Amino acid sequence: MQKNVEKMSINYSPNFNIKKRGRSKIKYLIYHYTGMKSENAAIKRLTNLNSKVSCHYLIKINGEIVRMVPDLYIAWHAGISSWKKDLFLNSNSIGIEISNPGHEYGYRNFNNKQILSILSLSKKLKKKYKIKKENILGHSDIAPLRKKDPGEKFPWKLLNKKKISLWHNLNEKKCKYLRKKKLADNKDFYKLLFKFGYKSSKNNKEKIKIYKSFQRRFRPKLISSAVDQESYEILKSLI
């Protein structure tokens, strides 16, 4: 992966809270994909007053970073969301949108230029606001019942290698072996999943959606409804 020259432009969105927040309020970094047919359509939506959605930064297909809302203002990117005991994460997070059509319009790999910008921007924000790596999350982590972004193609493992976010410590050979073993009882798994930070639920359909969000993040090679030993061991290693 070649080193790029980070480009930053400004295209401010009107969709933010007028009241400024203190630097210490910023606790989370949340990744999204735009999930629209075209990049231009995504930019129009993020800057349209009537859409009531925005982000702090947009990473374009060419790797260019667009600042849309200054960091100390609350952008409208997370919606109804939760992580551990925190609710409505707009108030204490920075949102980064990455141009990608998403699952609805032909989800594709994030390209090298985008990945370099994700790494560069994330490192700066993490350092500037002292964000813990366990608080660097995807939209599907904080809103698993309604969101899939940034999806299973997002480079979480690479982000961990660059000391930005979490990843498990199981080796690939062990993972493949454990993947074939189904858990007879998944009660402990879900207890740990909710303890880790995901939304708690007693509804089986909701539980499966939450589990799939966990897989998109930490076991992207197989997303299934059945809880297996690999997922359980991954979760235990994270906790």
C-alpha positions in Angstrom: 0.0 0.0 0.0 1.6 3.2 -1.1 1.8 6.3 1.0 -0.6 9.0 0.0 -0.7 12.7 0.5 -3.8 13.4 2.6 -6.1 15.9 1.0 -8.7 17.8 3.2 -11.5 20.0 1.9 -14.5 21.7 3.5 -18.1 21.2 2.6 -20.1 22.2 5.7 -23.4 20.5 6.6 -26.2 22.6 8.3 -27.1 19.5 10.3 -25.6 19.9 13.7 -26.4 21.1 17.2 -25.6 24.8 17.6 -24.2 24.4 21.1 -20.5 23.5 21.3 -19.3 20.6 23.4 -16.0 20.4 25.4 -13.1 18.3 24.0 -13.4 15.9 27.0 -17.0 15.0 25.9 -15.6 13.2 22.8 -15.4 9.6 23.7 -16.2 7.6 20.6 -15.2 7.4 17.0 -17.9 5.8 14.7 -17.4 4.6 11.2 -20.2 4.5 8.6 -20.5 3.8 4.9 -22.7 6.2 2.8 -24.9 3.4 1.5 -26.1 5.4 -1.6 -25.9 4.7 -5.3 -23.4 7.6 -5.9 -21.0 9.7 -4.0 -22.6 12.9 -5.3 -26.0 11.7 -4.0 -24.4 11.0 -0.6 -22.8 14.4 -0.4 -26.1 16.1 -1.3 -27.9 14.2 1.4 -25.3 14.9 4.1 -25.5 18.6 3.3 -29.3 18.9 2.8 -31.1 20.6 5.7 -34.2 18.5 5.2 -32.3 15.1 5.5 -31.4 15.8 9.1 -28.2 13.7 8.8 -24.6 14.6 8.7 -21.1 13.5 9.8 -17.9 15.2 10.9 -15.8 13.7 8.0 -16.5 12.1 4.7 -13.8 10.0 3.0 -14.4 10.1 -0.8 -13.6 7.3 -3.3 -10.4 9.1 -4.3 -9.3 9.2 -0.6 -10.0 12.9 -0.2 -11.2 13.8 3.3 -14.1 16.3 3.5 -14.8 18.1 6.7 -18.5 18.5 7.1 -19.0 19.4 10.8 -16.3 20.8 13.1 -15.3 18.3 15.8 -16.7 20.3 18.7 -20.2 20.4 17.3 -22.6 17.4 17.5 -23.2 16.0 14.1 -26.3 13.8 13.4 -24.8 10.5 12.4 -25.5 7.9 15.0 -29.3 8.2 15.6 -30.9 5.8 18.1 -27.8 4.1 19.4 -26.1 2.6 22.5 -22.8 1.1 23.7 -22.6 -0.2 27.2 -24.4 2.4 29.4 -24.2 5.2 26.9 -27.2 6.1 24.8 -27.7 8.4 21.8 -24.0 8.5 20.9 -24.2 11.6 18.7 -23.5 13.7 21.8 -20.1 12.1 22.6 -18.8 10.8 19.3 -17.2 11.8 16.0 -18.7 10.3 12.9 -16.7 9.3 9.8 -18.6 8.4 6.6 -16.8 6.4 3.9 -18.1 6.5 0.3 -19.4 3.0 -0.5 -22.8 2.0 -2.0 -23.3 -0.5 0.9 -25.2 -3.7 1.0 -28.3 -2.3 -0.7 -26.5 -1.0 -3.9 -23.5 -3.4 -4.5 -21.3 -3.3 -1.4 -17.6 -3.3 -2.4 -14.2 -3.3 -0.9 -12.8 0.0 0.4 -10.0 1.0 -1.9 -6.3 1.7 -0.9 -6.7 5.4 -1.0 -9.7 5.3 1.3 -8.0 2.9 3.7 -4.9 5.2 3.9 -7.2 8.1 4.8 -9.1 6.1 7.3 -5.8 5.2 9.1 -4.4 8.7 9.0 -7.6 10.5 10.1 -8.3 7.9 12.8 -4.8 8.1 14.3 -5.1 11.9 14.5 -8.5 11.9 16.1 -7.7 9.1 18.5 -4.6 11.0 19.7 -6.2 14.4 19.8 -9.2 13.4 21.9 -7.6 10.5 23.8 -10.2 8.0 22.4 -9.7 4.5 23.7 -9.4 1.8 21.1 -12.3 -0.1 22.6 -14.4 3.0 21.8 -13.7 3.0 18.1 -16.8 1.4 16.7 -18.9 0.8 13.6 -22.5 2.0 13.2 -23.6 -1.6 13.3 -22.0 -2.0 16.7 -24.1 0.8 18.2 -27.3 0.3 16.2 -27.2 -3.5 15.4 -31.0 -3.8 14.9 -31.1 -1.4 12.0 -27.6 -1.0 10.6 -24.9 -3.1 8.8 -22.3 -0.4 8.1 -19.4 -0.1 7.7 -19.8 -3.9 7.0 -17.7 -7.0 6.8 -15.3 -5.5 4.2 -14.1 -2.8 6.6 -10.4 -3.2 7.5 -10.8 -3.7 11.3 -7.9 -6.2 11.4 -5.6 -3.6 9.8 -6.8 -0.9 12.2 -5.8 -3.1 15.1 -2.4 -3.8 13.5 -1.9 0.0 13.4 -3.0 0.2 17.1 -6.2 2.0 16.4 -9.0 -0.4 17.3 -9.7 -3.8 18.8 -9.2 -7.3 17.3 -9.0 -10.8 18.7 -5.8 -12.7 19.3 -6.8 -16.2 17.9 -4.8 -17.6 15.1 -6.4 -18.5 11.8 -5.9 -22.2 12.1 -7.6 -22.4 15.4 -10.4 -20.2 14.1 -11.1 -22.5 11.2 -11.3 -25.5 13.5 -13.6 -23.8 16.0 -15.9 -22.5 13.3 -17.2 -26.0 12.7 -18.2 -26.5 16.3 -21.7 -25.2 17.3 -22.4 -24.2 20.9 -24.9 -26.4 22.6 -26.0 -23.5 24.9 -25.5 -19.9 23.9 -26.7 -18.2 27.0 -23.2 -17.4 28.3 -22.3 -16.1 24.8 -25.1 -13.5 24.8 -24.3 -12.5 28.4 -20.7 -11.8 27.4 -21.9 -10.1 24.2 -24.0 -7.7 26.2 -21.3 -7.2 28.8 -18.8 -6.4 25.9 -21.1 -3.4 24.9 -23.7 -4.5 22.4 -27.4 -3.7 23.0 -29.1 -6.2 25.4 -32.2 -8.1 24.2 -34.3 -11.1 25.1 -35.9 -11.3 21.7 -34.4 -14.2 19.6 -34.7 -12.3 16.3 -33.0 -9.3 17.7 -30.3 -11.5 19.3 -29.4 -12.9 15.9 -29.1 -9.4 14.4 -26.9 -8.4 17.2 -24.8 -11.5 16.8 -24.4 -10.8 13.0 -23.2 -7.3 13.8 -20.5 -8.9 16.0 -19.5 -11.2 13.2 -19.3 -8.4 10.6 -16.9 -6.8 13.0 -14.8 -9.7 14.4 -15.5 -12.7 12.2 -16.3 -11.3 8.7 -15.5 -14.6 6.8 -18.7 -16.2 8.0 -21.9 -14.4 9.0 -24.5 -16.9 10.3 -27.4 -17.3 12.7 -25.9 -20.2 14.7 -23.5 -19.3 17.5 -20.3 -21.4 17.1 -17.3 -22.0 19.3 -15.1 -19.7 17.2 -17.4 -16.7 17.9 -17.4 -17.6 21.6 -13.6 -17.8 21.8 -13.2 -14.6 19.9 -15.6 -12.8 22.3 -13.8 -14.2 25.4 -10.4 -13.1 24.1 -11.8 -9.5 23.6 -13.2 -9.4 27.1 
